[in-house]
Structure formats: C-alpha cells, structure tokens
Amino acid sequence: MLVSIQSLIFVAEPFFNEPGYERQMGTPAGDEMSRSYNAPLREATIRYAMLEPLRKPTPEFETVIRNHFRLRRAAILRECRGWVSEARAGERTSLAPLVEQLAVELDKL
C-alpha cells in the first residue's frame, strides 16, 4: 500500500508509474495521456481529499485538518489554480469549470 501511495500520489505524473506506460514518458502522446489521466484525479483530490474533510472533519482530527488547510491555504489554492489552467489548456476543458468551482469552494472554506 505504501508503494502505491508513493508512486501514484506523491508524484506529479502518476500515469507513467502505471505498468507499461513508463516508455511513453517524454513523448507527445504520453504527455497527452498523462494530462487526461491527471484531470479527473485532480478533481477527485479537491472534492474528496480537501473539501470533504473540511466540511465534515473527523472529530479527533478536526483541529489538525483545519490548521493544515489554514497554514497551507495559499500553496493549496495556487496548486488548484494551476490544475485549472492545465485542464483548460488540454483536451479536458470540460473538467476545467468543475475544478475551478471546487477550487473556489475550497477558497471559501
């Protein structure tokens, strides 16, 4: 489980850590597939890993969760805005408004 977290969550382009796709790294087709792979993951990250814990924090971790997002707010929002820009620039423009809406909602919390 730790290897999965390390290879699919803590990297900028997890697509290339999927079996058989590492050979496409650095190619135009591979870059496009990576962007397409990342877009729904980023939307889900904002929705389920950021907004959900802020809306309904686990009582035992509420203080830690709120402090984390308060202290890292600027960096988190900057990253979300970058994700919106990337979604708009790629073929996943349909996800751009959703990611942007979630980022705005995150900003309000």
C-alpha positions in Angstrom: 0.0 0.0 0.0 2.8 2.4 0.8 4.4 1.8 -2.6 1.1 2.6 -4.3 0.8 5.8 -2.3 4.4 6.8 -3.1 4.1 6.0 -6.8 0.6 7.3 -7.5 0.0 10.2 -5.1 3.4 11.8 -4.3 4.4 12.3 -7.9 3.4 14.9 -10.5 2.7 12.4 -13.3 1.4 9.2 -11.8 0.3 7.9 -15.2 3.9 7.0 -16.0 4.1 4.8 -12.9 1.3 2.6 -14.2 2.6 -0.7 -15.6 3.6 -0.5 -19.3 3.3 3.3 -19.6 6.7 4.4 -18.5 8.1 4.0 -22.0 5.8 6.8 -23.2 7.3 9.4 -20.9 8.6 12.4 -22.8 6.6 11.7 -25.9 3.7 13.9 -27.1 1.2 11.0 -26.9 2.4 10.1 -23.4 2.2 13.7 -22.2 -1.4 14.0 -23.5 -2.4 10.7 -21.9 -0.8 11.8 -18.6 -2.8 15.1 -18.7 -6.0 13.1 -19.4 -5.2 10.7 -16.6 -4.5 13.6 -14.1 -7.6 15.7 -14.8 -10.2 13.5 -13.1 -7.7 12.6 -10.3 -7.2 16.3 -9.5 -11.0 16.9 -9.4 -11.4 14.0 -7.1 -8.5 15.2 -4.9 -10.1 18.6 -4.4 -13.6 17.1 -3.8 -12.7 14.1 -1.6 -9.3 14.9 0.0 -9.8 18.6 0.6 -13.4 19.7 0.6 -14.9 16.6 2.3 -12.5 16.7 5.3 -13.1 20.5 5.7 -16.9 20.1 5.5 -17.1 17.0 7.8 -13.8 16.6 9.6 -13.3 13.5 11.7 -13.8 14.9 15.3 -10.4 13.6 16.5 -8.6 15.3 13.7 -10.7 18.4 13.2 -8.1 20.8 14.7 -5.2 19.3 12.7 -7.2 19.3 9.4 -8.3 22.9 9.9 -4.9 24.1 10.9 -3.3 22.3 8.0 -5.5 24.0 5.4 -5.3 27.3 7.1 -1.4 27.2 7.2 -1.1 25.8 3.7 -4.0 27.7 2.2 -2.0 29.9 -0.3 0.0 27.0 -1.6 -3.0 24.7 -1.9 -5.0 27.3 -3.8 -2.0 28.1 -6.1 -1.8 24.4 -6.9 -5.5 24.2 -7.6 -5.4 27.3 -9.9 -2.5 25.6 -11.8 -4.7 22.5 -12.2 -7.5 24.7 -13.6 -5.1 26.2 -16.1 -3.8 22.8 -17.2 -7.4 21.5 -17.6 -8.3 24.5 -19.7 -5.1 24.1 -21.9 -5.7 20.4 -22.6 -8.4 18.4 -24.1 -10.1 18.0 -20.7 -11.6 21.5 -20.9 -14.9 20.0 -19.7 -13.3 19.4 -16.3 -11.9 22.9 -16.0 -15.1 24.6 -14.8 -15.7 21.8 -12.3 -12.1 22.0 -10.9 -12.4 25.8 -10.8 -15.8 25.6 -9.0 -14.3 23.2 -6.4 -11.2 25.5 -6.0 -13.5 28.5 -5.4 -15.4 26.5 -2.9 -12.2 25.4 -1.2 -11.1 29.0 -1.0 -14.3 30.0 0.8 -13.7 27.3 3.5 
